[in-house]
Amino acid sequence: MNPIDLAIFSSRLNAVCEEMGAVLQHAAFSPNIRDRLDFSCAVFDRQGAMVAQAAHIPVHLGSMAYAMRDIVQPIHWQAGDMIVVNDPYLGGTHLPDVTLIAPVFNTARLCGFVANRAHHADIGSQSPGSMPIASSLEEEGIVISPRHLLRRGVWDDDCLQWILAGLHNSDSARGDFAAQASANRVGVERLQIIIQAMGINYFQQAVGALNDYAQRLAHATLATLPNGDYRFSDLMDDDGVGHTDLAIAVTVRVRDQEVDVDFSDTCSQVAGNINCPLAVAAAAVYYVFRCLMPAYTPACAGSFAPIRITAPRGCLLNAQRPAAVAAGNVETSTRVVDVLLGALAQAIPERIPAASHGSMNNIAIGGYYQGKPWDYYETIGGGMGGGVLYPGQSGVQTHMTNTRNTPVEVLELHYPLRVRRYALRKNSGGDGAHRGGDGIIREFEFLAPTTVTLLTERRRHAPWGLQGGAPGKVGVNRLNQQLLASKVSLQVNPGDRLTVETPGGGGYGKKA
């Protein structure tokens, strides 16, 4: 294909993903999907290799890119089918992230797949918000291995009812599943239009050309890295059940446009829920190297081809069933980004920023209000690390998440909560030639008895600075001004106030 046709083809596939996302957002029932945009959409070829994605959630998309082949290959697909899955050890991330996959046929020929992954605040955990401090996967909610949710376009009521029976708010969940199915239907229709216009053979040639082009760009990017071995390690604060200072260590080996990312010195999986399935660790690795590539690099399998990942079975980043993983997806993946950036800063210091706030600052809350169950989940932004040419941004989501905040009006309309304070945490970014960005202060007042779970990081180990820049301030969690642990579950009463102060980013360079 000539470059213009290839660019148009890539843009059309990306547009399919964007339209799927628009359908999902506007059809969803829950604020978590509708307002926070905690979902992702992508297109895959007939083998399950990623072809295109929207600019959604990196941890969703990278893990799908890594694991989709293994999900779709064993299934006998028919037009109109949809598979549902959330099992972290069979291609998922953590249980609240539920994926729907649909095949795309041209007449009777399988041409590819569309998929979307959305975070359900209620996935059946006994802890409202379904992000519990757990020690096994089964404590975290319903585990869905790949199974048909629709067959030939008809809902499999047995499967749907089995899922809904285990949830606290089945009406909202039913609406969200319908929204996910609708997004896939739109994706299938749009992709079929493209295939019919191009012809199936030319379409497959174009997919191959897109991957070849992405792989050339990836090799060109890696060629700018000096050959060598680069090592870095960092510590997770704790696992929520008593184990602290847990090491994530990486060796990045660069060899002539190829790279090996080796986590062999990382600690073993733990009793708490900060463990990662390998797909989540891979998502963080892909994200970091994708950030080094030109912005126009197609987000397809070819861009990841020169990257190899090693993580021993049973370590924190390649945990084995039945290890709990709820916080691995949100917190540990973010620390994987930090250690990779720390290693690459030794190779290309002029291109790598200081550490960002390093936590998604997760809050999962819920209970019963006016006789009805409610669940809510959100992540809170923080400070971005400063770089060689710029200060870090303040009050933003960074790296592995890309969600919005929940508007105060939406939160107070739907739940027995009042937001008392929402502000930047002044001077929480690290000092330096370019300061780190400031974190956020978010204070909630509870209007009804509520169960609260916090899964946060960087409360003990500060986001590091680079090239003489100072670290950002660690985060702080308080209930009625009493300090809380970084990971805690507790009961609160009407009138109680929870304050979360998120970390700032590290500074870059010595201040003049």
C-alpha positions as CSV (number, residue, x, y, z in Angstrom):
1,M,0.0,0.0,0.0
2,N,1.2,3.5,-0.6
3,P,1.6,5.7,2.5
4,I,-1.5,7.7,2.0
5,D,-3.8,4.7,1.6
6,L,-2.1,3.0,4.6
7,A,-2.7,6.1,6.8
8,I,-6.4,6.3,5.7
9,F,-6.8,2.6,6.4
10,S,-5.3,3.0,9.9
11,S,-7.5,6.0,10.6
12,R,-10.6,4.2,9.6
13,L,-9.9,1.3,11.9
14,N,-9.2,3.7,14.8
15,A,-12.5,5.5,14.0
16,V,-14.3,2.1,14.4
17,C,-12.8,1.9,17.9
18,E,-13.7,5.5,18.7
19,E,-17.3,5.0,17.6
20,M,-17.6,1.8,19.7
21,G,-16.5,3.9,22.7
22,A,-19.0,6.6,22.0
23,V,-21.8,4.0,21.9
24,L,-20.7,2.4,25.1
25,Q,-20.4,5.7,26.9
26,H,-23.8,7.0,26.0
27,A,-25.6,3.7,26.5
28,A,-24.1,2.7,29.8
29,F,-26.1,3.0,33.0
30,S,-23.3,3.3,35.6
31,P,-21.4,6.6,36.2
32,N,-18.2,4.6,36.3
33,I,-18.5,3.8,32.6
34,R,-20.7,6.7,31.4
35,D,-18.9,9.6,33.3
36,R,-15.5,8.3,34.2
37,L,-15.0,6.6,30.9
38,D,-13.4,3.5,32.5
39,F,-13.6,1.4,29.3
40,S,-11.6,0.6,26.2
41,C,-12.3,-0.6,22.7
42,A,-10.1,-2.4,20.1
43,V,-10.0,-4.3,16.8
44,F,-8.1,-7.5,16.3
45,D,-7.3,-9.7,13.3
46,R,-8.6,-13.2,12.8
47,Q,-5.7,-14.7,14.9
48,G,-6.4,-12.3,17.8
49,A,-3.5,-9.9,17.1
50,M,-4.3,-6.2,17.8
51,V,-4.9,-4.1,14.7
52,A,-6.3,-0.9,16.1
53,Q,-7.4,0.8,19.4
54,A,-8.9,4.0,20.6
55,A,-7.0,6.3,23.0
56,H,-8.7,4.7,26.0
57,I,-7.1,2.9,29.0
58,P,-3.5,1.6,28.6
59,V,-3.8,-1.2,31.1
60,H,-6.9,-2.5,29.4
61,L,-5.5,-2.3,25.8
62,G,-2.0,-3.6,26.5
63,S,-3.3,-6.6,28.3
64,M,-5.8,-7.4,25.5
65,A,-3.0,-7.1,23.0
66,Y,-1.0,-9.6,25.0
67,A,-3.7,-12.1,25.7
68,M,-6.4,-12.0,23.0
69,R,-4.8,-14.8,20.9
70,D,-5.2,-17.3,23.7
71,I,-8.8,-16.3,24.3
72,V,-10.1,-16.5,20.7
73,Q,-8.2,-19.5,19.3
74,P,-10.0,-22.4,21.1
75,I,-13.6,-21.1,20.3
76,H,-15.7,-22.2,17.4
77,W,-17.1,-18.8,16.3
78,Q,-20.4,-18.1,14.5
79,A,-21.7,-14.8,13.3
80,G,-23.6,-12.9,16.1
81,D,-21.6,-14.6,18.9
82,M,-20.2,-12.7,21.9
83,I,-17.9,-14.1,24.5
84,V,-17.7,-12.6,28.0
85,V,-14.6,-13.0,30.2
86,N,-13.0,-11.4,33.3
87,D,-10.7,-14.2,34.6
88,P,-7.3,-12.5,35.1
89,Y,-5.6,-15.8,34.5
90,L,-7.4,-16.4,31.2
91,G,-6.8,-13.0,29.5
92,G,-8.4,-10.5,31.9
93,T,-6.9,-8.0,34.2
94,H,-8.9,-8.0,37.4
95,L,-12.4,-9.1,38.0
96,P,-14.2,-5.7,37.7
97,D,-12.9,-5.3,34.1
98,V,-15.3,-7.4,32.0
99,T,-14.5,-8.0,28.4
100,L,-17.0,-8.7,25.6
101,I,-15.5,-10.1,22.3
102,A,-17.4,-10.5,19.0
103,P,-16.2,-12.1,15.7
104,V,-16.4,-10.3,12.4
105,F,-17.4,-12.4,9.4
106,N,-17.4,-11.6,5.7
107,T,-20.0,-14.0,4.4
108,A,-18.9,-17.2,6.1
109,R,-15.2,-16.2,6.5
110,L,-13.8,-15.1,9.8
111,C,-12.0,-11.8,9.3
112,G,-11.3,-10.5,12.8
113,F,-12.7,-9.5,16.1
114,V,-13.9,-6.4,18.0
115,A,-13.8,-6.2,21.8
116,N,-14.5,-3.8,24.6
117,R,-13.5,-3.9,28.2
118,A,-15.4,-2.0,30.9
119,H,-14.9,-1.6,34.6
120,H,-18.0,-2.8,36.6
121,A,-18.1,-1.3,40.1
122,D,-20.2,-4.3,41.2
123,I,-18.8,-7.7,40.2
124,G,-20.1,-9.6,43.2
125,S,-17.5,-9.0,45.9
126,Q,-18.8,-8.9,49.5
127,S,-17.0,-5.5,49.7
128,P,-18.9,-2.7,47.9
129,G,-17.1,-1.4,44.9
130,S,-15.6,-4.9,44.3
131,M,-12.1,-3.8,45.1
132,P,-11.6,-5.7,48.4
133,I,-8.5,-6.3,50.4
134,A,-8.5,-9.9,49.6
135,S,-6.2,-12.9,49.8
136,S,-7.6,-15.0,47.0
137,L,-9.2,-14.4,43.6
138,E,-12.6,-15.9,44.7
139,E,-12.9,-13.3,47.4
140,E,-12.8,-10.5,44.8
141,G,-16.1,-11.4,43.0
142,I,-17.5,-13.6,40.2
143,V,-14.8,-15.2,38.1
144,I,-16.0,-15.5,34.5
145,S,-14.0,-17.8,32.2
146,P,-14.6,-17.3,28.5
147,R,-18.2,-18.3,27.7
148,H,-20.9,-17.3,25.4
149,L,-23.1,-14.3,26.4
150,L,-24.7,-14.2,23.0
151,R,-25.1,-17.0,20.5
152,R,-25.9,-16.0,16.9
153,G,-27.1,-12.7,18.1
154,V,-29.4,-14.1,20.8
155,W,-28.7,-13.5,24.5
156,D,-27.7,-16.7,26.4
157,D,-30.1,-16.1,29.3
158,D,-28.5,-18.8,31.5
159,C,-25.1,-17.1,31.3
160,L,-26.6,-13.6,31.8
161,Q,-28.7,-14.7,34.8
162,W,-25.8,-16.6,36.4
163,I,-23.8,-13.4,36.3
164,L,-26.6,-11.1,37.4
165,A,-27.5,-13.4,40.3
166,G,-24.2,-12.8,41.9
167,L,-24.3,-9.0,41.8
168,H,-25.8,-6.5,44.2
169,N,-27.4,-4.2,41.6
170,S,-28.4,-6.4,38.7
171,D,-30.5,-3.7,36.9
172,S,-27.6,-1.4,36.4
173,A,-25.3,-4.3,35.5
174,R,-27.8,-5.5,32.9
175,G,-27.8,-2.1,31.3
176,D,-24.0,-2.0,31.2
177,F,-23.8,-5.4,29.6
178,A,-26.4,-4.3,27.0
179,A,-24.3,-1.2,26.3
180,Q,-21.2,-3.3,25.8
181,A,-23.0,-5.6,23.4
182,S,-24.3,-2.6,21.5
183,A,-20.8,-1.2,21.2
184,N,-19.6,-4.5,19.7
185,R,-22.5,-4.7,17.3
186,V,-21.5,-1.3,16.0
187,G,-17.9,-2.3,15.7
188,V,-18.8,-5.4,13.8
189,E,-21.1,-3.5,11.4
190,R,-18.5,-0.8,10.7
191,L,-15.7,-3.3,10.2
192,Q,-17.8,-5.3,7.8
193,I,-18.5,-2.2,5.7
194,I,-14.7,-1.6,5.4
195,I,-14.0,-5.2,4.5
196,Q,-16.8,-5.3,1.9
197,A,-15.5,-2.1,0.3
198,M,-11.9,-3.3,0.2
199,G,-12.4,-7.0,-0.4
200,I,-11.3,-9.5,2.1
201,N,-7.9,-10.2,0.5
202,Y,-7.0,-6.6,0.2
203,F,-8.1,-6.0,3.8
204,Q,-5.8,-8.7,5.0
205,Q,-2.9,-7.4,3.0
206,A,-3.6,-3.9,4.5
207,V,-3.5,-5.4,8.0
208,G,-0.2,-7.0,7.2
209,A,1.2,-3.8,5.8
210,L,0.1,-1.9,8.9
211,N,1.9,-4.3,11.1
212,D,5.0,-4.2,9.0
213,Y,5.0,-0.4,9.1
214,A,4.5,-0.4,12.9
215,Q,7.3,-2.9,13.4
216,R,9.7,-0.7,11.3
217,L,8.9,2.3,13.5
218,A,9.4,0.2,16.6
219,H,12.8,-1.0,15.4
220,A,13.8,2.6,14.5
221,T,12.8,3.8,18.0
222,L,14.8,1.0,19.7
223,A,17.8,1.8,17.4
224,T,18.0,5.2,19.3
225,L,18.7,3.3,22.6
226,P,22.4,2.6,23.3
227,N,23.1,-1.1,23.5
228,G,23.6,-2.2,27.1
229,D,22.0,-3.5,30.3
230,Y,20.0,-1.1,32.4
231,R,18.8,-2.0,35.9
232,F,16.4,-0.3,38.3
233,S,14.2,-1.3,41.2
234,D,11.5,0.3,43.3
235,L,9.3,-0.8,46.2
236,M,5.6,-1.2,46.6
237,D,4.5,0.1,50.0
238,D,2.6,-3.0,51.1
239,D,0.1,-5.7,50.1
240,G,-2.6,-4.7,52.5
241,V,-2.2,-7.7,54.8
242,G,1.1,-7.0,56.6
243,H,3.9,-7.4,54.0
244,T,5.8,-4.2,53.3
245,D,8.6,-2.9,51.0
246,L,8.0,-5.4,48.1
247,A,10.6,-5.1,45.4
248,I,9.9,-4.8,41.6
249,A,13.2,-5.0,39.8
250,V,13.9,-4.9,36.1
251,T,16.8,-5.4,33.8
252,V,16.4,-3.9,30.3
253,R,18.7,-5.4,27.8
254,V,19.0,-3.4,24.5
255,R,20.6,-5.2,21.6
256,D,20.5,-3.8,18.1
257,Q,16.8,-2.7,17.7
258,E,15.6,-5.5,20.0
259,V,14.9,-5.3,23.8
260,D,14.5,-7.9,26.5
261,V,12.6,-6.8,29.7
262,D,13.6,-9.1,32.5
263,F,11.8,-9.0,35.9
264,S,13.6,-12.1,37.3
265,D,14.7,-10.2,40.5
266,T,11.2,-9.1,41.4
267,C,9.7,-10.5,44.7
268,S,7.5,-13.5,44.8
269,Q,3.7,-13.2,44.7
270,V,2.2,-12.1,48.0
271,A,-0.8,-12.9,50.2
272,G,-2.5,-9.5,49.4
273,N,-4.1,-8.3,46.2
274,I,-1.2,-6.4,44.5
275,N,-0.3,-9.4,42.4
276,C,-0.3,-9.1,38.6
277,P,-1.2,-11.6,35.9
278,L,1.5,-11.5,33.3
279,A,-0.8,-9.7,30.8
280,V,-1.0,-6.7,33.1
281,A,2.7,-6.5,33.5
282,A,3.0,-6.7,29.7
283,A,0.5,-3.9,29.3
284,A,2.8,-1.6,31.4
285,V,5.9,-2.6,29.3
286,Y,4.1,-2.0,26.0
287,Y,2.9,1.4,27.2
288,V,6.4,2.6,28.1
289,F,7.9,1.7,24.8
290,R,4.9,2.9,22.9
291,C,5.5,6.3,24.5
292,L,9.0,6.4,23.0
293,M,7.7,5.8,19.5
294,P,6.4,8.5,17.2
295,A,2.8,9.6,17.9
296,Y,1.7,8.3,14.5
297,T,2.9,4.7,15.2
298,P,-0.1,2.4,14.6
299,A,-1.3,0.8,17.8
300,C,-1.1,-2.7,16.5
301,A,0.8,-5.9,17.2
302,G,3.7,-5.0,15.0
303,S,4.7,-2.1,17.3
304,F,5.3,-4.6,20.1
305,A,7.0,-7.3,18.1
306,P,10.6,-6.4,19.0
307,I,9.9,-6.4,22.8
308,R,10.4,-9.6,24.8
309,I,9.2,-10.0,28.4
310,T,10.5,-12.3,31.1
311,A,8.8,-12.7,34.5
312,P,9.3,-16.0,36.5
313,R,6.1,-17.9,37.3
314,G,5.0,-17.2,40.8
315,C,6.6,-13.7,41.0
316,L,4.6,-10.6,41.7
317,L,4.3,-9.8,38.0
318,N,3.4,-13.3,36.9
319,A,1.2,-14.5,39.7
320,Q,-0.4,-17.9,39.7
321,R,-4.0,-18.8,40.5
322,P,-5.6,-18.3,43.0
323,A,-3.6,-15.1,44.0
324,A,-5.7,-12.0,44.5
325,V,-5.1,-9.3,41.8
326,A,-7.5,-6.5,42.3
327,A,-4.8,-3.9,43.1
328,G,-2.2,-5.4,40.8
329,N,-4.1,-4.0,37.8
330,V,-4.3,-0.5,39.2
331,E,-1.3,-0.1,41.5
332,T,1.4,-2.6,40.6
333,S,1.1,-1.9,36.9
334,T,1.8,1.8,37.6
335,R,5.0,0.8,39.6
336,V,6.1,-1.3,36.6
337,V,6.0,1.8,34.5
338,D,8.1,3.6,37.2
339,V,10.9,1.0,37.2
340,L,11.0,0.8,33.4
341,L,11.3,4.5,33.2
342,G,14.0,4.5,35.9
343,A,16.0,1.9,33.9
344,L,15.6,3.8,30.6
345,A,16.6,7.0,32.2
346,Q,20.1,5.6,32.4
347,A,20.1,5.0,28.6
348,I,18.3,8.2,27.4
349,P,18.2,10.6,30.4
350,E,17.1,13.5,28.1
351,R,13.9,11.7,27.1
352,I,12.6,10.3,30.4
353,P,10.7,12.3,33.0
354,A,10.8,11.9,36.8
355,A,8.3,9.6,38.5
356,S,4.7,10.6,38.5
357,H,2.5,10.2,41.5
358,G,2.6,6.4,41.1
359,S,-0.9,5.4,42.3
360,M,-4.4,5.4,41.0
361,N,-5.6,6.2,44.5
362,N,-8.5,3.8,44.4
363,I,-11.7,4.4,46.4
364,A,-14.4,1.7,46.5
365,I,-17.4,2.5,48.5
366,G,-21.1,1.5,49.0
367,G,-23.7,0.1,51.2
368,Y,-27.5,0.4,51.5
369,Y,-29.4,3.7,51.1
370,Q,-33.1,4.1,51.3
371,G,-33.4,0.3,51.1
372,K,-31.4,-0.1,48.0
373,P,-27.8,-1.3,47.5
374,W,-25.2,1.0,45.9
375,D,-21.6,0.7,44.8
376,Y,-19.2,3.3,43.6
377,Y,-15.6,3.3,42.5
378,E,-13.2,6.0,41.4
379,T,-9.6,6.7,40.9
380,I,-8.0,10.1,41.8
381,G,-5.2,11.8,39.9
382,G,-2.0,13.3,41.2
383,G,1.1,15.0,40.0
384,M,3.1,14.2,36.9
385,G,6.8,14.1,37.0
386,G,8.9,16.9,35.6
387,G,10.9,16.5,32.4
388,V,14.0,18.0,30.8
389,L,11.9,20.6,29.0
390,Y,8.8,21.0,31.1
391,P,7.3,21.0,34.6
392,G,5.0,18.2,35.5
393,Q,1.3,18.8,35.2
394,S,-0.9,19.0,38.3
395,G,-4.0,17.0,39.2
396,V,-4.0,14.6,36.3
397,Q,-4.3,10.8,35.7
398,T,-0.9,9.4,34.5
399,H,0.4,6.4,32.7
400,M,-1.7,3.3,33.1
401,T,-5.1,5.0,33.5
402,N,-6.7,7.5,31.4
403,T,-10.1,8.0,33.0
404,R,-11.9,11.2,33.9
405,N,-12.8,12.3,37.4
406,T,-16.5,11.9,38.3
407,P,-18.1,15.3,38.3
408,V,-19.2,16.3,41.8
409,E,-22.7,16.9,40.6
410,V,-23.0,13.4,39.3
411,L,-21.6,11.8,42.4
412,E,-23.8,13.7,44.7
413,L,-26.9,13.1,42.6
414,H,-26.5,9.3,42.5
415,Y,-25.0,8.5,45.9
416,P,-25.3,9.4,49.6
417,L,-22.1,11.4,49.4
418,R,-21.1,15.1,49.6
419,V,-17.8,16.3,48.2
420,R,-16.5,18.8,50.8
421,R,-13.2,19.7,49.1
422,Y,-11.7,19.1,45.7
423,A,-8.5,21.0,45.2
424,L,-4.9,20.9,44.1
425,R,-2.5,19.9,46.9
426,K,-0.2,22.9,46.7
427,N,3.6,22.3,46.8
428,S,3.3,18.5,46.8
429,G,5.4,18.2,43.6
430,G,9.1,17.8,43.9
431,D,11.4,20.8,43.6
432,G,13.9,21.1,40.7
433,A,14.8,22.9,37.5
434,H,11.4,21.7,36.4
435,R,9.0,21.0,39.3
436,G,6.9,17.9,39.6
437,G,3.1,18.5,39.3
438,D,1.0,18.8,42.4
439,G,-1.4,16.1,43.7
440,I,-5.1,16.4,44.5
441,I,-7.1,16.8,47.8
442,R,-10.5,15.1,47.6
443,E,-12.7,15.1,50.7
444,F,-15.9,13.1,51.0
445,E,-18.6,13.5,53.7
446,F,-20.8,10.4,54.1
447,L,-24.6,10.8,54.4
448,A,-25.3,7.2,55.2
449,P,-23.5,4.2,56.8
450,T,-20.9,3.1,54.2
451,T,-18.2,0.6,53.7
452,V,-15.0,2.1,52.4
453,T,-12.0,0.4,50.8
454,L,-8.8,2.3,49.9
455,L,-6.2,0.8,47.6
456,T,-3.4,3.4,47.3
457,E,0.4,3.5,46.9
458,R,3.2,6.0,47.4
459,R,2.3,6.5,51.0
460,R,5.7,5.3,52.2
461,H,8.0,5.6,49.2
462,A,8.0,8.9,47.4
463,P,7.9,9.4,43.7
464,W,11.5,9.9,42.8
465,G,13.1,12.8,41.1
466,L,15.7,12.7,38.3
467,Q,19.0,14.5,37.6
468,G,19.1,16.1,41.0
469,G,15.3,16.9,41.2
470,A,13.6,16.4,44.6
471,P,11.0,13.6,45.1
472,G,7.3,14.4,45.3
473,K,5.5,14.3,48.5
474,V,4.0,11.0,49.6
475,G,0.2,10.7,49.7
476,V,-1.9,10.8,52.8
477,N,-5.3,9.1,53.7
478,R,-7.3,10.4,56.7
479,L,-10.7,9.6,58.2
480,N,-11.8,12.5,60.5
481,Q,-8.2,13.7,60.5
482,Q,-6.9,10.3,61.8
483,L,-4.3,8.7,59.6
484,L,-5.3,5.6,57.6
485,A,-3.1,2.9,56.1
486,S,-2.5,2.9,52.4
487,K,-4.8,-0.1,51.9
488,V,-7.7,-0.4,54.3
489,S,-11.3,-1.4,54.6
490,L,-13.5,0.2,57.2
491,Q,-17.1,1.2,58.1
492,V,-18.0,4.8,58.3
493,N,-21.0,6.6,59.7
494,P,-23.1,9.6,58.6
495,G,-21.1,12.8,59.1
496,D,-17.7,11.1,58.8
497,R,-15.2,12.7,56.4
498,L,-12.6,10.9,54.3
499,T,-9.8,12.9,52.9
500,V,-7.4,11.6,50.3
501,E,-4.3,13.7,49.5
502,T,-2.6,12.2,46.5
503,P,1.2,12.3,45.8
504,G,3.0,14.9,43.8
505,G,5.3,14.1,40.9
506,G,9.1,14.1,41.2
507,G,11.2,17.1,40.1
508,Y,13.7,17.1,37.2
509,G,17.1,18.7,37.4
510,K,18.8,20.8,40.1
511,K,17.1,24.1,40.8
512,A,19.3,27.0,39.8
